Amino acid sequence: MATRLLQHRASSGERAVILAIDDEAWLLTGTTSIRMLATEAIAQGCSLLEAALGHARGAAVDLAGAFQAGELLAPIDHDDPAHLLMTGTGLTHLGSAEGRDKMHREAMAAETQTDSMRIFLEGLAGGKPGAGEIGQQPEWFYKGDGSQLAGPHDPLEMPAYARDGGEEPELAGIYLIGPDGTPWRLGFAIANEFSDHVTERHNYLWLAHSKLRKAALGPELLLGPAPAHLEGISRIRRGDTMLWEKPFLSGEDNMSHSIANLEHHHFKYDLFRRPGDVHVHFFGTATLSFSDGIATQEGDVFEISAAPFTLPVSNPLRRTVDAGARVGIL
């Protein structure tokens, strides 16, 4: 049974939450956001699904129709975007080091093993610790706040100064920090952790710059434990042409780290346990069109899909105009 929550916005602007169980989906009365519903669940000491089932059942929803109509939002948001943080971990998937190592080896030809490969191998050896143990810490990066979060159809914007705009098909964890500072995992979403791979390839120390980009979430929040094995398809469409298509794998069976280990090394920092904050954390990928020599251009559409999610995340690429970054002196 695949149980999902979605956020809906009608043409009138009115918001609602949708509960979907297998092929059935319906509106919930008395709540307008998944964050509101999660806040209720924490206060009541119950699961997110139990909190959702505590709301009366409203009208049935055709999810495919609502998706095509652009009525489905990202499955999490915050009224104050500064209180939604997007972060991620890299080199966490079996095979994920290959593309990164290939990118960096030219610049470090004299070394027998790049830093990327070292991090990957350390994770492979110690990223899945036993119960009660702390495993090897992963690579970590910051994506931005809620202003950088794109919905299932929103454009992914490549800044004027960017040298590339490339997809990264991933699984993302969604969290809400409770009143006592406890991080609560609400569920998982499929995601495009959009990045600038040309900038990163120039110098690995520019990784932080390459990650400060938009990121998109699919519309469904999958409740319950993370899928052990997630198999999806990542595509790039250019007009009527399928420019690139490749399967990708995620889930712990395909990862060098456990989800719990990645969560520990993110939330061990006090500043990430601020009550009321929302976190979107990307768990990494091993599949990139950039590694296959694809150069994206404005107007290309990225599409990522993976069961048990029933809907994709589909975003066009757009380049923005440089607004400048002048600093005033007082």
LUMKOLZA-961423 format. One record per residue (C-alpha): residue number from 0; residue in one letter; x, y, z. Coordinates in steps of 0.001 Angstrom, whole numbers, plus 500000, padded with zeros to 6 digits. Example, Ala and Ser with C-alpha at 12.3 -4.5 7.8 and 13.67 -1.06 7.14 Angstrom:
<nodes>
k:0 | r:a | u:512300 | v:495500 | w:507800
k:1 | r:s | u:513670 | v:498940 | w:507140
</nodes>
This chain:
<nodes>
k:0 | r:m | u:500000 | v:500000 | w:500000
k:1 | r:a | u:501515 | v:503318 | w:498892
k:2 | r:t | u:500269 | v:506164 | w:501070
k:3 | r:r | u:501005 | v:509734 | w:500011
k:4 | r:l | u:500085 | v:513277 | w:500977
k:5 | r:l | u:499918 | v:516109 | w:498443
k:6 | r:q | u:499270 | v:519853 | w:498559
k:7 | r:h | u:496586 | v:521224 | w:496251
k:8 | r:r | u:495831 | v:524777 | w:495172
k:9 | r:a | u:492572 | v:525422 | w:493321
k:10 | r:s | u:492173 | v:528075 | w:490626
k:11 | r:s | u:490631 | v:530281 | w:493325
k:12 | r:g | u:493907 | v:530105 | w:495263
k:13 | r:e | u:492338 | v:528021 | w:498026
k:14 | r:r | u:494712 | v:525411 | w:499400
k:15 | r:a | u:493990 | v:521899 | w:500639
k:16 | r:v | u:495755 | v:518645 | w:501509
k:17 | r:i | u:495121 | v:515437 | w:499571
k:18 | r:l | u:495452 | v:511963 | w:501070
k:19 | r:a | u:496155 | v:509235 | w:498500
k:20 | r:i | u:496124 | v:505538 | w:499336
k:21 | r:d | u:496929 | v:503299 | w:496391
k:22 | r:d | u:494642 | v:504429 | w:493539
k:23 | r:e | u:492249 | v:506477 | w:495685
k:24 | r:a | u:492766 | v:510155 | w:496514
k:25 | r:w | u:490586 | v:512667 | w:498324
k:26 | r:l | u:490710 | v:516110 | w:499915
k:27 | r:l | u:491008 | v:516421 | w:503690
k:28 | r:t | u:488771 | v:518932 | w:505422
k:29 | r:g | u:490066 | v:521270 | w:508116
k:30 | r:t | u:493712 | v:521539 | w:507043
k:31 | r:t | u:495446 | v:523519 | w:504322
k:32 | r:s | u:499059 | v:522353 | w:504448
k:33 | r:i | u:501115 | v:519271 | w:505204
k:34 | r:r | u:503178 | v:521308 | w:507642
k:35 | r:m | u:499996 | v:522176 | w:509552
k:36 | r:l | u:499014 | v:518510 | w:509579
k:37 | r:a | u:502474 | v:517481 | w:510806
k:38 | r:t | u:502311 | v:520067 | w:513595
k:39 | r:e | u:499029 | v:518468 | w:514698
k:40 | r:a | u:500592 | v:514987 | w:514629
k:41 | r:i | u:503515 | v:516081 | w:516812
k:42 | r:a | u:501174 | v:517762 | w:519316
k:43 | r:q | u:498882 | v:514706 | w:519432
k:44 | r:g | u:501709 | v:512172 | w:519628
k:45 | r:c | u:500442 | v:510259 | w:516605
k:46 | r:s | u:501713 | v:509426 | w:513133
k:47 | r:l | u:501205 | v:511746 | w:510189
k:48 | r:l | u:498851 | v:509199 | w:508603
k:49 | r:e | u:496795 | v:508969 | w:511807
k:50 | r:a | u:496538 | v:512746 | w:511896
k:51 | r:a | u:495388 | v:512777 | w:508271
k:52 | r:l | u:492787 | v:510068 | w:508876
k:53 | r:g | u:491468 | v:512169 | w:511761
k:54 | r:h | u:490221 | v:514734 | w:509214
k:55 | r:a | u:486923 | v:514183 | w:507442
k:56 | r:r | u:487023 | v:512901 | w:503904
k:57 | r:g | u:486190 | v:515482 | w:501253
k:58 | r:a | u:485784 | v:515272 | w:497490
k:59 | r:a | u:487631 | v:512674 | w:495438
k:60 | r:v | u:490595 | v:513934 | w:493397
k:61 | r:d | u:491890 | v:512829 | w:490005
k:62 | r:l | u:495619 | v:513134 | w:490704
k:63 | r:a | u:496719 | v:512878 | w:487083
k:64 | r:g | u:494215 | v:515565 | w:486090
k:65 | r:a | u:495240 | v:517834 | w:488955
k:66 | r:f | u:498896 | v:517380 | w:488011
k:67 | r:q | u:498279 | v:518247 | w:484361
k:68 | r:a | u:496256 | v:521294 | w:485421
k:69 | r:g | u:499174 | v:522567 | w:487517
k:70 | r:e | u:497160 | v:522391 | w:490743
k:71 | r:l | u:499675 | v:520343 | w:492749
k:72 | r:l | u:502380 | v:522104 | w:494747
k:73 | r:a | u:505626 | v:520919 | w:496301
k:74 | r:p | u:504653 | v:518620 | w:499196
k:75 | r:i | u:506157 | v:520945 | w:501803
k:76 | r:d | u:506645 | v:524699 | w:502188
k:77 | r:h | u:506784 | v:527372 | w:504880
k:78 | r:d | u:505059 | v:530741 | w:505217
k:79 | r:d | u:508494 | v:532223 | w:505945
k:80 | r:p | u:510970 | v:530791 | w:503378
k:81 | r:a | u:513894 | v:531565 | w:505705
k:82 | r:h | u:512630 | v:528758 | w:507966
k:83 | r:l | u:512871 | v:526108 | w:505256
k:84 | r:l | u:516417 | v:524822 | w:504705
k:85 | r:m | u:517549 | v:522738 | w:501745
k:86 | r:t | u:520694 | v:520650 | w:502167
k:87 | r:g | u:522111 | v:517439 | w:500791
k:88 | r:t | u:524740 | v:514732 | w:500824
k:89 | r:g | u:526826 | v:513476 | w:497923
k:90 | r:l | u:528836 | v:510353 | w:497084
k:91 | r:t | u:526274 | v:508262 | w:498949
k:92 | r:h | u:525202 | v:505850 | w:496201
k:93 | r:l | u:526927 | v:502781 | w:494811
k:94 | r:g | u:528511 | v:504020 | w:491603
k:95 | r:s | u:528155 | v:507694 | w:492529
k:96 | r:a | u:531899 | v:508196 | w:492809
k:97 | r:e | u:532532 | v:507245 | w:489189
k:98 | r:g | u:531132 | v:510393 | w:487599
k:99 | r:r | u:532551 | v:512709 | w:490282
k:100 | r:d | u:535956 | v:511038 | w:490144
k:101 | r:k | u:535992 | v:511392 | w:486357
k:102 | r:m | u:535240 | v:515112 | w:486707
k:103 | r:h | u:538071 | v:515765 | w:489147
k:104 | r:r | u:540830 | v:513416 | w:488012
k:105 | r:e | u:542137 | v:515709 | w:485261
k:106 | r:a | u:542799 | v:518432 | w:487811
k:107 | r:m | u:544482 | v:515994 | w:490208
k:108 | r:a | u:546286 | v:513728 | w:487756
k:109 | r:a | u:549293 | v:513335 | w:490030
k:110 | r:e | u:547255 | v:511751 | w:492806
k:111 | r:t | u:546511 | v:508055 | w:492861
k:112 | r:q | u:543132 | v:508614 | w:494534
k:113 | r:t | u:540988 | v:511754 | w:494451
k:114 | r:d | u:539312 | v:513200 | w:497530
k:115 | r:s | u:535967 | v:512235 | w:495993
k:116 | r:m | u:536964 | v:508582 | w:495777
k:117 | r:r | u:538343 | v:508659 | w:499318
k:118 | r:i | u:535039 | v:510016 | w:500691
k:119 | r:f | u:533091 | v:507414 | w:498738
k:120 | r:l | u:535259 | v:504508 | w:499917
k:121 | r:e | u:535116 | v:505706 | w:503523
k:122 | r:g | u:531317 | v:505786 | w:503265
k:123 | r:l | u:531275 | v:502343 | w:501691
k:124 | r:a | u:533303 | v:501011 | w:504614
k:125 | r:g | u:531539 | v:502856 | w:507431
k:126 | r:g | u:528347 | v:504452 | w:506155
k:127 | r:k | u:525993 | v:501745 | w:507454
k:128 | r:p | u:526872 | v:501361 | w:511145
k:129 | r:g | u:525286 | v:498868 | w:513493
k:130 | r:a | u:522487 | v:499737 | w:515884
k:131 | r:g | u:523559 | v:502380 | w:518359
k:132 | r:e | u:526761 | v:503145 | w:516462
k:133 | r:i | u:527736 | v:506320 | w:514585
k:134 | r:g | u:528994 | v:505812 | w:511053
k:135 | r:q | u:531301 | v:507714 | w:508738
k:136 | r:q | u:530120 | v:511246 | w:507978
k:137 | r:p | u:529242 | v:511977 | w:504329
k:138 | r:e | u:529944 | v:514898 | w:502055
k:139 | r:w | u:527445 | v:517656 | w:502922
k:140 | r:f | u:526298 | v:520789 | w:501101
k:141 | r:y | u:523832 | v:523670 | w:501398
k:142 | r:k | u:521283 | v:524330 | w:498640
k:143 | r:g | u:519460 | v:527374 | w:499965
k:144 | r:d | u:516299 | v:528310 | w:501817
k:145 | r:g | u:512650 | v:528011 | w:500850
k:146 | r:s | u:512982 | v:530699 | w:498194
k:147 | r:q | u:514966 | v:528152 | w:496157
k:148 | r:l | u:512327 | v:525418 | w:496326
k:149 | r:a | u:510528 | v:524727 | w:493046
k:150 | r:g | u:507269 | v:522845 | w:492652
k:151 | r:p | u:506560 | v:519931 | w:490298
k:152 | r:h | u:506161 | v:522172 | w:487194
k:153 | r:d | u:508075 | v:525343 | w:488141
k:154 | r:p | u:511062 | v:526417 | w:486028
k:155 | r:l | u:514520 | v:525543 | w:487264
k:156 | r:e | u:516403 | v:528787 | w:486867
k:157 | r:m | u:520009 | v:528839 | w:485730
k:158 | r:p | u:521502 | v:532183 | w:486855
k:159 | r:a | u:523142 | v:534399 | w:484261
k:160 | r:y | u:526564 | v:533638 | w:485777
k:161 | r:a | u:525990 | v:529849 | w:485759
k:162 | r:r | u:528000 | v:527720 | w:483373
k:163 | r:d | u:525602 | v:524769 | w:483384
k:164 | r:g | u:522193 | v:523682 | w:484570
k:165 | r:g | u:522006 | v:519941 | w:485068
k:166 | r:e | u:519597 | v:517506 | w:486678
k:167 | r:e | u:520272 | v:515213 | w:489625
k:168 | r:p | u:517484 | v:512641 | w:490186
k:169 | r:e | u:517257 | v:511932 | w:493894
k:170 | r:l | u:515205 | v:510903 | w:496878
k:171 | r:a | u:514685 | v:513709 | w:499409
k:172 | r:g | u:513686 | v:513466 | w:503050
k:173 | r:i | u:511223 | v:516013 | w:504461
k:174 | r:y | u:511463 | v:517004 | w:508148
k:175 | r:l | u:509789 | v:519287 | w:510676
k:176 | r:i | u:511545 | v:520257 | w:513915
k:177 | r:g | u:509272 | v:519812 | w:516907
k:178 | r:p | u:508841 | v:522241 | w:519821
k:179 | r:d | u:511507 | v:520424 | w:521871
k:180 | r:g | u:514043 | v:520401 | w:519015
k:181 | r:t | u:513337 | v:516839 | w:517849
k:182 | r:p | u:513583 | v:516376 | w:514065
k:183 | r:w | u:510533 | v:514498 | w:512777
k:184 | r:r | u:510743 | v:512826 | w:509392
k:185 | r:l | u:507443 | v:513389 | w:507581
k:186 | r:g | u:508218 | v:511284 | w:504522
k:187 | r:f | u:510040 | v:511260 | w:501207
k:188 | r:a | u:509694 | v:512949 | w:497824
k:189 | r:i | u:511343 | v:512449 | w:494456
k:190 | r:a | u:513488 | v:515418 | w:493574
k:191 | r:n | u:515658 | v:517153 | w:491034
k:192 | r:e | u:518657 | v:518470 | w:492969
k:193 | r:f | u:519603 | v:520831 | w:490140
k:194 | r:s | u:523320 | v:521793 | w:490014
k:195 | r:d | u:526057 | v:523473 | w:487950
k:196 | r:h | u:528401 | v:520637 | w:487022
k:197 | r:v | u:530679 | v:522714 | w:484771
k:198 | r:t | u:531480 | v:525049 | w:487661
k:199 | r:e | u:532126 | v:522069 | w:489936
k:200 | r:r | u:534373 | v:520393 | w:487371
k:201 | r:h | u:536554 | v:523507 | w:487087
k:202 | r:n | u:537622 | v:523168 | w:490704
k:203 | r:y | u:536263 | v:520845 | w:493368
k:204 | r:l | u:536492 | v:523705 | w:495893
k:205 | r:w | u:533737 | v:525390 | w:493891
k:206 | r:l | u:531281 | v:522633 | w:494815
k:207 | r:a | u:529569 | v:524990 | w:497284
k:208 | r:h | u:529010 | v:527543 | w:494495
k:209 | r:s | u:527681 | v:524873 | w:492114
k:210 | r:k | u:525034 | v:523768 | w:494613
k:211 | r:l | u:523482 | v:527198 | w:495305
k:212 | r:r | u:520691 | v:526664 | w:492808
k:213 | r:k | u:516981 | v:525899 | w:492724
k:214 | r:a | u:515787 | v:522374 | w:493472
k:215 | r:a | u:512433 | v:520801 | w:492601
k:216 | r:l | u:510241 | v:518301 | w:494437
k:217 | r:g | u:507643 | v:515989 | w:492977
k:218 | r:p | u:504117 | v:516523 | w:494350
k:219 | r:e | u:503852 | v:513394 | w:496511
k:220 | r:l | u:505065 | v:512945 | w:500078
k:221 | r:l | u:505514 | v:509200 | w:500549
k:222 | r:l | u:504682 | v:508201 | w:504117
k:223 | r:g | u:506332 | v:505428 | w:506079
k:224 | r:p | u:509832 | v:503980 | w:505812
k:225 | r:a | u:512137 | v:504769 | w:502913
k:226 | r:p | u:511922 | v:502332 | w:500003
k:227 | r:a | u:514834 | v:499896 | w:500243
k:228 | r:h | u:515013 | v:499794 | w:496456
k:229 | r:l | u:513850 | v:502693 | w:494306
k:230 | r:e | u:514132 | v:502421 | w:490532
k:231 | r:g | u:513243 | v:505379 | w:488332
k:232 | r:i | u:513827 | v:507098 | w:485020
k:233 | r:s | u:515489 | v:510474 | w:484435
k:234 | r:r | u:514771 | v:512172 | w:481096
k:235 | r:i | u:515582 | v:515389 | w:479272
k:236 | r:r | u:513213 | v:516536 | w:476531
k:237 | r:r | u:514175 | v:519161 | w:473963
k:238 | r:g | u:511044 | v:520165 | w:472087
k:239 | r:d | u:509581 | v:516968 | w:470636
k:240 | r:t | u:512879 | v:515105 | w:470971
k:241 | r:m | u:513943 | v:512849 | w:473822
k:242 | r:l | u:517476 | v:514211 | w:474265
k:243 | r:w | u:518557 | v:511817 | w:477009
k:244 | r:e | u:517037 | v:509042 | w:479096
k:245 | r:k | u:518553 | v:506817 | w:481750
k:246 | r:p | u:517402 | v:504709 | w:484694
k:247 | r:f | u:518554 | v:505571 | w:488199
k:248 | r:l | u:518570 | v:503676 | w:491483
k:249 | r:s | u:518117 | v:504871 | w:495048
k:250 | r:g | u:517032 | v:503461 | w:498383
k:251 | r:e | u:519353 | v:501990 | w:501010
k:252 | r:d | u:520015 | v:498780 | w:499043
k:253 | r:n | u:521724 | v:500980 | w:496437
k:254 | r:m | u:523487 | v:503327 | w:498853
k:255 | r:s | u:526806 | v:503331 | w:500675
k:256 | r:h | u:525196 | v:505071 | w:503670
k:257 | r:s | u:522063 | v:504311 | w:505632
k:258 | r:i | u:519372 | v:506986 | w:505751
k:259 | r:a | u:519716 | v:507034 | w:509546
k:260 | r:n | u:523446 | v:507758 | w:509279
k:261 | r:l | u:522865 | v:510640 | w:506856
k:262 | r:e | u:520151 | v:512030 | w:509138
k:263 | r:h | u:522424 | v:511801 | w:512177
k:264 | r:h | u:525233 | v:513736 | w:510534
k:265 | r:h | u:522853 | v:516493 | w:509444
k:266 | r:f | u:520842 | v:516924 | w:512610
k:267 | r:k | u:523809 | v:516570 | w:514976
k:268 | r:y | u:524245 | v:520325 | w:514522
k:269 | r:d | u:522225 | v:522396 | w:516986
k:270 | r:l | u:521377 | v:525049 | w:514406
k:271 | r:f | u:519471 | v:522408 | w:512401
k:272 | r:r | u:517203 | v:521579 | w:515337
k:273 | r:r | u:515456 | v:524952 | w:515652
k:274 | r:p | u:511781 | v:524409 | w:516572
k:275 | r:g | u:509362 | v:525057 | w:513715
k:276 | r:d | u:511932 | v:524834 | w:510925
k:277 | r:v | u:511383 | v:522632 | w:507885
k:278 | r:h | u:514255 | v:520711 | w:506278
k:279 | r:v | u:514461 | v:519223 | w:502800
k:280 | r:h | u:517504 | v:516938 | w:502616
k:281 | r:f | u:518671 | v:515388 | w:499340
k:282 | r:f | u:520263 | v:511945 | w:499655
k:283 | r:g | u:522397 | v:511879 | w:496505
k:284 | r:t | u:522462 | v:510204 | w:493110
k:285 | r:a | u:524657 | v:508108 | w:490827
k:286 | r:t | u:523106 | v:509216 | w:487517
k:287 | r:l | u:523861 | v:512464 | w:485662
k:288 | r:s | u:523322 | v:513437 | w:482029
k:289 | r:f | u:526424 | v:515624 | w:482375
k:290 | r:s | u:528545 | v:512484 | w:482815
k:291 | r:d | u:527243 | v:511342 | w:479421
k:292 | r:g | u:528357 | v:514551 | w:477730
k:293 | r:i | u:524928 | v:516229 | w:477620
k:294 | r:a | u:524968 | v:520047 | w:477548
k:295 | r:t | u:521536 | v:521377 | w:478483
k:296 | r:q | u:520043 | v:524583 | w:477107
k:297 | r:e | u:517204 | v:526926 | w:477951
k:298 | r:g | u:513832 | v:525348 | w:477201
k:299 | r:d | u:514898 | v:521768 | w:477917
k:300 | r:v | u:512503 | v:519914 | w:480230
k:301 | r:f | u:513767 | v:517627 | w:482998
k:302 | r:e | u:511429 | v:514774 | w:483967
k:303 | r:i | u:512071 | v:512373 | w:486835
k:304 | r:s | u:509739 | v:509544 | w:487806
k:305 | r:a | u:510012 | v:506536 | w:490124
k:306 | r:a | u:507560 | v:504036 | w:491611
k:307 | r:p | u:505937 | v:503940 | w:494160
k:308 | r:f | u:505480 | v:507651 | w:493372
k:309 | r:t | u:502729 | v:507872 | w:490780
k:310 | r:l | u:503526 | v:511355 | w:489448
k:311 | r:p | u:506785 | v:512807 | w:488091
k:312 | r:v | u:508595 | v:516048 | w:488748
k:313 | r:s | u:508800 | v:517896 | w:485418
k:314 | r:n | u:510566 | v:521256 | w:485130
k:315 | r:p | u:511714 | v:523436 | w:482224
k:316 | r:l | u:515161 | v:525023 | w:482266
k:317 | r:r | u:515238 | v:528808 | w:482216
k:318 | r:r | u:518142 | v:531259 | w:482330
k:319 | r:t | u:517649 | v:534374 | w:484429
k:320 | r:v | u:518870 | v:537905 | w:483782
k:321 | r:d | u:521766 | v:539073 | w:485947
k:322 | r:a | u:520383 | v:541574 | w:488459
k:323 | r:g | u:523859 | v:542437 | w:489687
k:324 | r:a | u:525295 | v:542078 | w:493172
k:325 | r:r | u:526458 | v:545570 | w:494058
k:326 | r:v | u:527368 | v:546198 | w:497662
k:327 | r:g | u:526612 | v:549568 | w:499124
k:328 | r:i | u:528923 | v:551257 | w:501607
k:329 | r:l | u:527407 | v:553120 | w:504556
</nodes>
